[in-house]
């Protein structure tokens, strides 16, 4: 008999913890605190993410998507979908309070 426990299913909180370990290589702040995640859906062990980058045409997108997929699969995600969207465009108003503080501590005027 195959029993299901709370640890068998991903939670939104667990996914957010993982996203907090994925960093934009040009800006040393994680992608959640940068406000790059526009939508996050967790259904069982499937995760769907709509995100953006700080600039259209940024070449780092596929690497970030791959890192997200690998890290989420390592904690039990079965299917991870990362879609990039460009509307609305990213702006510093999307920063979390933690992201804003981190950038300010590095001298960014946000």
N, C-alpha and C positions, 0 to 999 in steps of 0.2 A: 504494500500500500504506500502510495506516495503522498505524504502529508505536506501541506503548505503552511509555512510560517511567515511571520512578518518579515523575516530576513530574505524570503524568496522573492519578494516583490520590491521593486525600487520605489522609493518615495520621492516626492518633489524636493524635500529637504536634503536627501542624499545626493540627488542630481545637482542641487545648488552647491553643496559642499565640493563636489567634483569640479563644477564650473569655476569655483573659487581658486582652483589650482592651475587653471589655464590662463596664460598671460599673453598679451600682445607683446611680441618681441621688441617693438620699437618704443613702447610705453610700459614701464614696469608696474602695471596695475592689471589685475585679473579682468577677464572679459565681462564678468557679471558687474563688478564695480565700475567698469568703464561705461556700462549701459549699452553694451553691444547686443545683448539678448533682448529681442523684441517680443518673442512668444516662446513659451515652454509648455509642452504637453507631455505628461507621463501617463501611460496606460499599461498597467501591468509592468512588464519589463521592456516595453517599447518607449522610446523617447523621440520626440519630434521638437526640433529647435528652429526657430526663425531668428536670424541674427543679421547684423550688418558689420561693416568695418568702418574705421575712422575716415577712410577715403575710398571712393569708387576706384576700382582698378588696382587696389593694393594687392600685391602679388602673394601675400602671406595667407590669404583665405584658405586655400586647400590644406596647408600645413596645420592651421588652427582647427579646421574641420576634422582632419585626421587625428589630431591629438584628442579632441573631444570624444570622437568615436572610440579610440583605443582606451581612454581612461574610463568611459562609461561602461564599456564591455568588461573591463577588469573588475567592476563592482556588480556585474550581473545583468547589464542591459543586453537584450538579445538583438534588437533592431534599433539603430540610431540613425535618424535622418536630420541632416543639417542643411537648411536652405538659406541662401543669402538673399536679403532683400535690401532695396536701396531707397525705399520710400516709407516713412520720412527719412531724410538723410540724418546721419548721426550728428549730434552737436553736444557740447559740454553740458547742456541742460539735462542730458540723460544720465550723467554721473550719479552714483549713489553718494550718500554723505561720506562713506568711507573712501570712495574713489576720489572725491573732491579733496578730502584731507590729505590723501596720499600724494596727489599731484601738487597740492600747495606746499607740502613739506619738501618737495623736490624743486620748488621754485617756479612751477607753472602758475600763471596768473588766471586761475579759474575760480 
